[in-house]
Amino acid sequence: MLLEMKVFAITIDPFTNAPIVIMKDLEDENTLPVWIGVLEAGAIASEIENIHFSRPMTHDLFKNLLNTLDMTLESVEIADIIDNVYYAKLHMVSKDKETYTLDTRPSDAIAIALRMDAPIYVDTVVLDKSKDIDLGAVSGLGEDKRIENGDSLDLLEDLSPEDFGKYKM
C-alpha cells in the first residue's frame, strides 16, 4: 500500500553528520528518515529554500527535458529497502498517455518531485523495513550499529530541532 508523504525537513544526522531527509505522512503519523549524499542534499535544500541558479542543475535539467517532451511526472514512489539501500521510481506519462517508470535513487526522486510539484508516495513495506535498518551501513559507521524495533525512528522523532545540525547551502 502506498502512503503519500511530504518532505518534513532536511537535516544533518547528529551522530554521523550525514544528511537525512525526514519524510512525514500527511496525517503526521508516520516518519521515514532517508540518509542521502551531500550533493543530493544540496539539490533538495536549494529547492526547499527556493534558491535558483543561473544555469540548470541536473534535477532542473531533468524537469526541463520532461517539459520539452511534453511529459508529466505523475508521482514518485519510494518502493523498497534492500540491504539498507533505498529504491525509488519515477512514474511519468507522455502527452499520448503512454506511461513510463524509471528506477532512481530516492534522493534524486525527491529533488525532481519537489521541482515538479509531484506527489511522493512511500510503500508501507519501506516504513516497516525502516524500523530495522542498520544505521552503521547506511551512514558509513560500519557494521553492528543496528537499531531495531523502530528505535531509530523513535530516536529521530524525539529529538528537538536544536538536536539536529541544520543543513546549510
C-alpha positions as MATLAB code, in Angstrom:
seq = 'MLLEMKVFAITIDPFTNAPIVIMKDLEDENTLPVWIGVLEAGAIASEIENIHFSRPMTHDLFKNLLNTLDMTLESVEIADIIDNVYYAKLHMVSKDKETYTLDTRPSDAIAIALRMDAPIYVDTVVLDKSKDIDLGAVSGLGEDKRIENGDSLDLLEDLSPEDFGKYKM';
ca = [
       0.000    0.000    0.000;
       1.243    3.477   -0.863;
       1.145    6.360    1.588;
       1.610    9.967    0.466;
       4.405   11.729    2.314;
       5.976   15.189    2.278;
       9.482   16.386    2.978;
       9.318   17.490    6.600;
      12.948   18.517    6.958;
      16.401   18.053    5.588;
      18.945   17.946    8.320;
      22.232   16.534    9.470;
      22.326   13.301   11.441;
      23.595   14.421   14.872;
      25.522   11.165   15.273;
      27.147   10.775   11.839;
      26.959   14.234   10.222;
      25.338   12.571    7.191;
      22.432   14.414    5.519;
      18.970   12.983    6.200;
      15.679   13.785    4.536;
      12.874   13.363    7.065;
       9.602   12.401    5.392;
       6.241   12.520    7.182;
       2.832   11.393    6.024;
       0.022   13.894    5.598;
      -1.564   12.889    8.921;
       1.774   13.298   10.723;
       1.589    9.698   11.968;
       4.488    8.067   10.113;
       8.074    9.231    9.751;
      10.701    7.987    7.326;
      14.347    9.052    7.545;
      16.293    8.694    4.302;
      20.075    9.078    4.514;
      21.352   10.779    1.359;
      24.523   12.172   -0.136;
      25.791   15.705    0.312;
      25.233   16.746   -3.316;
      21.685   15.408   -3.306;
      21.018   17.184   -0.019;
      22.115   20.414   -1.665;
      19.748   19.819   -4.578;
      16.811   19.187   -2.248;
      17.685   22.054    0.086;
      18.038   24.530   -2.794;
      14.512   23.728   -3.961;
      13.038   23.868   -0.458;
      14.731   27.232    0.126;
      13.692   28.462   -3.342;
      17.282   29.084   -4.421;
      17.725   29.223   -8.172;
      20.987   29.149  -10.052;
      21.907   30.921  -13.283;
      22.395   27.567  -15.045;
      20.218   24.465  -14.621;
      21.364   21.862  -12.152;
      20.891   18.167  -13.018;
      17.417   17.895  -11.483;
      16.361   21.114  -13.220;
      17.684   19.686  -16.484;
      15.549   16.572  -15.988;
      12.483   18.749  -15.329;
      13.233   20.804  -18.451;
      13.626   17.646  -20.514;
      10.261   16.265  -19.375;
       8.600   19.609  -20.090;
      10.200   19.772  -23.550;
       8.969   16.246  -24.305;
       5.515   17.254  -23.026;
       5.626   14.610  -20.306;
       4.358   14.887  -16.758;
       5.753   13.394  -13.599;
       2.662   11.770  -12.124;
       4.316   10.654   -8.895;
       7.407    9.457   -7.145;
       7.431    6.216   -5.196;
       9.936    5.173   -2.567;
       9.420    1.499   -3.224;
      11.748   -0.642   -1.130;
      14.763   -1.009    1.121;
      17.105   -3.887    0.290;
      20.320   -4.391    2.266;
      19.975   -0.873    3.736;
      19.676    0.687    0.272;
      16.531    2.659   -0.564;
      14.925    2.232   -4.019;
      12.566    4.619   -5.773;
      10.655    5.023   -9.024;
       9.586    7.932  -11.174;
       6.118    7.453  -12.708;
       5.718    9.546  -15.867;
       3.063    9.990  -18.545;
       3.578   11.241  -22.091;
       1.206   13.528  -23.985;
      -0.004   10.363  -25.772;
      -0.895    8.852  -22.370;
       1.966    6.339  -22.535;
       3.228    5.508  -19.052;
       6.859    5.130  -18.114;
       8.529    4.074  -14.895;
      12.196    4.749  -14.199;
      14.312    3.342  -11.387;
      16.066    6.066   -9.410;
      17.650    6.908   -6.100;
      15.151    8.330   -3.596;
      17.212   11.494   -3.191;
      17.010   12.213   -6.929;
      13.321   11.301   -6.984;
      12.601   13.696   -4.120;
      14.605   16.521   -5.730;
      12.724   16.082   -9.025;
       9.314   15.726   -7.325;
       9.858   18.978   -5.434;
      10.725   20.783   -8.665;
       7.696   19.387  -10.491;
       5.171   19.543   -7.640;
       4.592   15.801   -7.919;
       3.317   13.735   -5.001;
       5.751   11.474   -3.172;
       4.456    8.084   -2.107;
       6.139    5.593    0.193;
       5.278    1.920    0.129;
       4.301    0.790    3.620;
       6.823   -2.037    3.251;
       9.519    0.671    3.341;
       8.120    2.050    6.590;
       8.162   -1.464    8.073;
      11.700   -2.200    6.878;
      12.996    1.185    8.045;
      12.229    0.181   11.624;
      15.032   -2.385   11.463;
      17.671   -0.615    9.428;
      21.385   -0.906   10.023;
      22.387    2.692   10.708;
      26.053    1.783   10.511;
      25.704    0.546    6.960;
      23.559    3.499    5.896;
      25.714    6.165    7.498;
      29.116    4.611    6.892;
      29.847    3.979   10.577;
      30.468    0.316    9.959;
      28.595   -2.826   10.870;
      26.682   -3.640   14.044;
      25.133   -0.213   14.514;
      21.667   -1.703   14.083;
      18.848   -0.088   15.985;
      15.873   -2.405   15.929;
      12.134   -2.328   16.511;
      11.651    1.257   15.402;
      14.057    2.694   17.973;
      15.849    4.689   15.257;
      12.611    6.373   14.229;
      11.629    6.971   17.844;
      15.054    8.448   18.468;
      14.779   10.804   15.487;
      11.181   11.750   16.300;
      12.056   12.524   19.931;
      14.911   14.867   19.029;
      14.138   18.560   19.079;
      15.129   20.791   16.159;
      18.052   22.043   18.229;
      19.433   18.473   18.457;
      19.924   18.365   14.680;
      22.522   20.203   12.725;
      20.943   22.485   10.150;
      21.777   21.640    6.597;
      23.482   24.677    5.112;
      23.540   25.571    1.467;
];
